[in-house]
Amino acid sequence: MNPIIQRHFLTALVITAVALTVILISPFWTSLLVAAVLAAASARPMRWATAKVGGRRRLAAGLLLVALVIALVVPVGALVSVMAGQAMEGARWLRAALDSADTAALIERLPGWLIPLVRRLVDAVPDLEAELQRFAGSNGGQAVAALGGLLAATGGALLRLAVTLVAYFFFLVDGGKLVAWLDRSAPLAPGQFRELVDEFRRTAISVLVATVATAGIQAGAALAGYLLARAPGPVFLTAITFLVALVPAVGGTVVVVAAALLQFATGHSWSAIFLLAWALGVVSMVDTFARPWLLRGGLAQPIGIVMLALLGGVAAFGVIGVLLGPLVVTFLVAALRIWRRTEGGDAPGAPPAAPP
């Protein structure tokens, strides 16, 4: 067979195999990305745990997996269940408060152009028990369909979580072998793929640290606002703010704004105005400036480039763009560095050649 035809055929086979692999993992690519980021951030604890258990990597990976579940899944699940109960009780209380004569008198004291809008907002707050009874009694098929959709969404979320945890375990156990195999198989010079992986690990750790640290700073700023405004349940509101702040596309500002609206609905106007100003002037600014500043050291880029990577990643990919944006910029810089070094004739990792 003609060597040129054989080479083209082999290239087509590789492209087809890569395309099929992309199609295969596309339903779970976000889970695999999160698992890879967590595994990259757990490299040092994995080495420590492996040394403690006598070199048994599977046992060490299992212990880290259990620790991750205990540290993240269990507290979040417990807090979500508490939040659901608190939300139901809060909705009933808010509906009763809005039906009271004091609230009606408070609305009448507003400017004339604002009264119709506020009345429509008040009427839009549902009576949960009546709505649930009407929904279940008027159309049983619709209720069953809604319940089926809820169960399907929950099942999909649990499936993605399971894929993330399983992938995290195997990345911990065989991640080093996978990187070594890809370094040998990739059409790059020896060591170049591993250099890209090192950049990925450094960026992943920086993104995780910046996300948690930003959420903590936002929660602390929100706690100060809750205490100054004498909002009810400041510790509980702070916990919710921290969890919501972990979702960068949302941020903890929405929780403070919701608390301000709740204060206004209960007649605490000055407290509501203070909380609203605190949310827009302090809490939102923490997310705007703290995250790029914390990421700047890990990406080794100007803060403007870091902010552009975050905003562009969220706009293009949604919440997962907080990871993908910095990773794309990091891979671009690393690829350009490798290309420049290769075009210059230097070996990867070698010092630049001396001038003639």
C-alpha positions in Angstrom: 0.0 0.0 0.0 1.1 3.5 -0.8 2.7 5.0 2.4 1.0 8.4 1.8 -2.5 6.7 1.5 -1.7 4.6 4.6 -0.7 7.7 6.5 -3.9 9.6 5.5 -6.1 6.6 6.4 -4.4 6.4 9.8 -5.0 10.1 10.3 -8.7 9.7 9.4 -8.9 6.8 11.9 -7.4 8.9 14.7 -9.8 11.8 13.9 -12.8 9.5 13.9 -11.8 7.9 17.2 -11.3 11.3 18.8 -14.7 12.5 17.5 -16.5 9.4 18.8 -14.7 9.8 22.2 -15.9 13.4 22.4 -19.5 12.3 21.6 -19.2 9.5 24.2 -18.2 11.8 27.1 -20.1 14.9 26.0 -23.1 14.1 28.3 -20.8 14.1 31.3 -18.1 16.5 30.3 -18.9 18.9 33.1 -18.7 16.1 35.7 -15.4 14.9 34.3 -14.0 18.4 34.3 -15.0 19.0 37.9 -13.6 15.6 38.9 -10.3 16.5 37.1 -10.1 19.8 38.9 -10.8 18.2 42.3 -8.2 15.5 41.6 -5.6 18.1 40.5 -6.2 20.0 43.7 -6.0 16.8 45.8 -2.6 15.8 44.4 -0.7 16.8 47.6 -3.2 15.2 50.0 -3.2 12.1 47.8 0.6 11.7 48.2 0.3 12.2 51.9 -2.5 9.7 52.3 -0.7 7.2 50.1 2.4 7.4 52.3 0.3 7.0 55.4 -1.4 3.7 54.2 1.8 2.1 52.9 1.6 3.0 49.3 -1.9 1.5 48.7 -3.3 4.1 46.2 -6.8 2.7 46.0 -7.2 2.8 49.8 -5.9 6.4 49.9 -8.2 7.5 47.1 -11.1 5.8 48.9 -10.3 7.7 52.1 -10.1 11.0 50.2 -13.4 10.3 48.4 -15.1 9.6 51.7 -13.6 12.8 53.2 -14.9 14.7 50.2 -18.4 13.3 50.6 -18.5 14.1 54.3 -17.1 17.6 53.8 -19.3 18.7 50.9 -22.3 16.5 50.2 -23.6 15.8 53.7 -23.5 19.4 55.0 -25.0 20.8 51.8 -27.8 18.2 51.9 -28.6 18.9 55.5 -28.6 22.7 54.9 -30.8 22.3 51.8 -33.3 20.3 53.8 -33.3 23.0 56.5 -33.6 25.7 53.9 -36.6 24.0 52.3 -38.5 23.9 55.7 -37.5 27.5 56.5 -38.6 28.6 53.1 -42.0 27.0 53.5 -42.5 28.6 56.9 -41.1 31.9 55.7 -43.5 32.0 52.7 -46.5 31.4 55.0 -45.3 34.1 57.4 -44.7 36.5 54.5 -48.1 35.9 53.1 -49.7 36.5 56.5 -47.6 39.6 57.0 -48.6 40.9 53.6 -52.3 40.3 54.4 -52.1 42.3 57.6 -53.6 45.8 57.9 -50.2 47.3 58.9 -48.7 46.3 55.5 -51.7 47.8 53.7 -51.3 51.1 55.6 -47.6 51.0 54.8 -48.3 50.6 51.1 -50.8 53.5 51.2 -48.0 55.8 52.5 -45.9 55.2 49.4 -45.8 57.6 46.5 -48.8 57.4 44.3 -47.0 56.1 41.2 -45.4 53.3 43.2 -48.6 52.0 45.0 -50.0 50.0 42.0 -46.7 48.3 41.3 -46.2 47.3 45.0 -49.8 46.0 45.2 -49.2 43.8 42.1 -46.0 42.5 43.7 -47.9 41.7 47.0 -50.6 39.9 45.1 -48.0 37.9 43.2 -46.8 36.3 46.5 -48.7 33.0 46.6 -50.6 31.3 49.4 -48.6 28.1 49.2 -51.1 25.8 50.9 -54.0 27.0 48.7 -51.9 26.9 45.6 -50.8 23.3 46.3 -54.3 22.1 47.0 -55.6 23.8 43.9 -52.9 22.5 41.7 -53.3 18.9 43.0 -57.1 19.0 42.9 -57.7 20.7 39.6 -55.5 18.7 37.4 -54.1 15.5 38.7 -52.3 14.7 35.4 -50.5 18.0 35.5 -49.4 17.3 39.1 -48.2 13.9 38.1 -46.3 15.4 35.1 -44.7 18.0 37.3 -43.7 15.4 39.9 -42.2 13.3 37.1 -40.2 16.2 35.8 -38.9 17.0 39.3 -37.9 13.3 39.9 -36.2 13.3 36.4 -34.2 16.4 37.2 -33.2 15.1 40.6 -32.2 11.8 39.1 -30.1 13.6 36.5 -28.4 15.6 39.2 -27.6 12.5 41.2 -26.3 10.7 38.2 -23.9 13.6 37.4 -22.8 13.7 41.0 -22.1 9.9 40.9 -20.1 10.3 37.7 -18.1 13.1 39.3 -17.3 11.0 42.4 -16.4 7.9 40.4 -14.2 9.9 38.0 -12.6 11.6 41.0 -11.6 8.3 42.5 -10.1 6.9 39.3 -8.3 10.2 38.5 -6.7 9.9 42.0 -5.7 6.2 41.5 -4.6 6.2 37.8 -4.2 9.9 37.0 -0.4 9.7 36.9 -0.5 6.7 34.6 -3.0 8.5 32.3 -0.8 11.6 32.1 2.3 9.5 31.3 0.4 7.6 28.6 -0.9 10.8 27.0 2.5 12.3 27.2 3.9 9.4 25.2 1.0 9.2 22.8 0.3 12.9 22.1 1.8 14.3 18.9 4.1 16.6 21.1 7.7 16.5 22.1 8.3 14.5 25.3 7.4 16.6 28.4 5.2 19.1 26.6 1.9 17.5 27.5 3.0 17.1 31.1 3.8 20.8 31.1 0.3 21.5 30.0 -1.0 19.3 32.8 1.1 21.1 35.3 -0.4 24.4 34.1 -3.9 22.8 34.5 -3.2 21.7 38.0 -1.9 25.1 39.1 -4.9 26.9 37.5 -7.4 24.4 39.0 -6.0 24.9 42.5 -6.1 28.7 42.1 -9.7 28.6 40.9 -10.9 26.5 43.8 -9.1 28.5 46.4 -10.3 31.8 44.8 -13.9 30.5 44.7 -14.0 29.4 48.3 -12.1 32.4 49.6 -14.4 34.8 47.7 -17.5 33.1 49.0 -16.1 33.3 52.5 -15.3 37.0 52.1 -18.8 37.7 50.7 -20.4 35.8 53.6 -18.3 37.8 56.1 -19.3 41.0 54.5 -23.0 39.9 54.4 -22.8 38.9 58.1 -21.6 42.4 59.0 -24.6 43.9 57.1 -27.1 41.5 58.7 -25.8 42.4 62.2 -25.8 46.1 61.5 -29.3 45.9 60.1 -30.5 43.6 62.9 -31.9 41.1 60.3 -33.5 38.0 61.8 -31.4 34.8 61.8 -28.1 36.4 60.8 -26.1 33.1 61.1 -28.6 31.2 59.0 -28.6 33.9 56.4 -24.8 34.0 56.3 -24.7 30.2 55.7 -27.1 30.6 52.8 -25.0 33.5 51.5 -21.9 31.4 51.5 -23.5 28.5 49.6 -25.0 30.8 47.0 -21.7 32.7 46.7 -20.1 29.4 45.6 -22.1 29.8 42.4 -20.3 32.7 40.7 -23.0 33.3 38.1 -25.4 34.1 41.0 -23.3 35.4 43.9 -24.2 36.1 47.5 -25.6 39.5 46.6 -29.0 38.1 45.8 -29.4 36.7 49.3 -28.7 40.1 50.9 -31.1 41.8 48.5 -33.8 39.1 49.4 -33.2 39.8 53.1 -33.6 43.6 52.4 -37.0 42.9 50.6 -38.0 40.8 53.6 -37.2 43.6 56.0 -39.2 46.0 53.8 -42.2 43.7 53.7 -42.2 43.5 57.5 -42.2 47.3 57.9 -38.4 47.8 58.7 -37.9 50.4 56.0 -34.6 51.9 57.2 -33.1 48.4 57.8 -34.2 47.4 54.3 -32.6 50.5 52.7 -29.4 49.9 54.5 -29.2 46.2 53.5 -30.0 47.0 49.9 -27.2 49.7 49.8 -24.9 47.2 51.6 -25.6 44.5 49.1 -24.9 46.7 46.0 -22.1 48.7 47.5 -20.1 46.2 49.5 -21.1 42.5 48.9 -21.3 42.8 45.1 -18.0 44.6 45.0 -16.3 41.7 46.8 -17.2 39.3 44.0 -16.2 41.8 41.4 -12.7 42.5 42.7 -11.7 39.8 45.2 -12.0 36.8 42.8 -9.8 38.3 40.0 -7.3 39.5 42.6 -7.1 36.1 44.2 -6.8 34.4 40.8 -4.1 36.7 39.6 -1.3 34.9 41.4 -2.3 31.5 40.1 -2.6 32.6 36.5 0.3 35.0 36.5 -1.6 37.3 34.2 -2.7 41.0 34.6 -5.9 41.4 36.5 -7.7 42.7 33.4 -7.0 39.5 31.6 -8.2 37.4 34.6 -11.4 39.4 34.8 -12.0 39.0 31.1 -11.4 35.2 31.4 -14.0 35.0 34.2 -16.6 37.1 32.5 -16.1 35.5 29.1 -16.2 32.0 30.6 -19.4 32.6 32.4 -21.0 34.2 29.4 -20.0 31.4 27.0 -20.3 28.3 29.2 -22.5 29.3 32.2 -21.5 28.5 35.7 -18.8 26.0 34.6 -17.2 28.9 32.7 -15.6 30.0 36.0 -13.3 27.0 35.6 -13.1 27.0 31.8 -12.4 30.7 31.3 -9.1 30.7 33.3 -8.2 27.2 31.9 -8.6 28.5 28.3 -6.4 31.5 29.0 -3.8 29.3 30.8 -3.7 26.7 27.9 -3.4 29.5 25.4 -0.4 31.0 27.2 1.2 27.6 27.7 0.7 26.5 24.1 2.2 29.8 22.8 5.2 29.3 25.1 5.7 25.8 23.9 5.3 26.8 20.3 7.8 29.7 20.6 10.3 27.4 22.3 9.8 24.7 19.6 10.1 27.2 16.8 13.3 28.5 18.4 14.8 25.0 18.4 15.0 24.6 22.2 14.1 21.4 23.9 11.2 21.5 26.3 12.3 22.6 29.7 15.8 23.4 28.4 17.4 26.8 29.0 17.6 29.2 26.0 20.5 28.8 23.7 23.5 31.1 24.3 23.8 33.9 21.7 26.6 33.4 19.1 
